[in-house]
């Protein structure tokens, strides 16, 4: 029998294998002594604090699925929380963090700031989301469980979200000791939904409600291919906050007026991605109804080539988006996988297609992170150019959104977190489970 005539068993096996192998990133690309997780799998990569937040969120899933023991997960979690609590906080350029925030990139061994990176508000939010997961999950009354809960609460309470506004309404992107606050703020519908919810929910240094209102006022509501939604081009924007927050049936002021919720908004964005691939307005190779997924990703590198009489410009790492670009023919299987809860009926066929392309072979962490079929050589691999690295920011959403699709595990856990509930209510959310 052709497997595609009865896809359910294949889908179950495919999702289980993809989740397991993606989880392994957080086992192997890690420093178990301090809990730091490499930004990418390339040798010598620094740690990414966002990847640490995803790892802390993934460990409970790993326990539930038998990928690691509870004792192993607890040890990793404790090492991580102890490091972040005890690491150097101050305005010095070589500190680990300041005002409860942390630098985007840290040395894997020392935990100190690298690359003159910014004190990142969004990446600290993703880290704190994982910190809150740890506190919510390890609820035992033993000594280690109590320490995890205590450290989780202390780390979250230390973040001075209000300081990061720098006197304005919307929150800034971050701060550098050399020059102060970055000039950009989180405005326009983007991945900062989790940032605002966590900032509003703080019992110590909360954002004021007008901060969230300022963010909502900067949204763009668009109609694309006959579908209306809060617009953002890269698919990761429609996924990242949903890793932790269950938006089904709850609405803020913006969504109440439109009659949908953020979950439905992300479903529409996912359907638009597939429709864009079917229409393929730029004529790239390999785009079709089961081959889509345009997001922030590695690419073939900055170059301009003439292919079949068309001059094509390619990029390295870039936030690609639809339908307005940038688009250079690079597709990311992880972007499709992380939309699984929103539209499984189109995601599962795409994952089967990526499997048929053999993007999982000779690869320790699931599917290759991105590929570009337009660069395929005649008679060669139809995938064309294939990324050499994996990123923690890619692997985490695969593990966690597959789990939210399969069981709703992380959503249920975070629906019980008082800081999440407080943040959502202060943002004006109501209805549904809230």
TAMORA-V346370 format. One record per helix or strand of 3 or more residues. SS is the DSSP state (hx for helix, st for strand). FROM is the first residue (numbers start at 1). TO is the last residue. If there is no record, write none. Layout:
{{SS	FROM	TO} {SS	FROM	TO}}
//
This chain:
{{hx	3	5} {hx	7	28} {st	36	38} {hx	49	65} {hx	70	86} {st	101	103} {hx	121	137} {hx	143	158} {hx	163	165} {st	174	176} {hx	193	201} {hx	209	216} {st	221	224} {st	227	230} {hx	235	238} {hx	240	243} {hx	253	258} {hx	262	279} {st	303	307} {st	310	314} {hx	333	337} {hx	344	356} {hx	373	375} {st	384	386} {hx	392	406} {hx	409	414} {hx	418	426}}
//
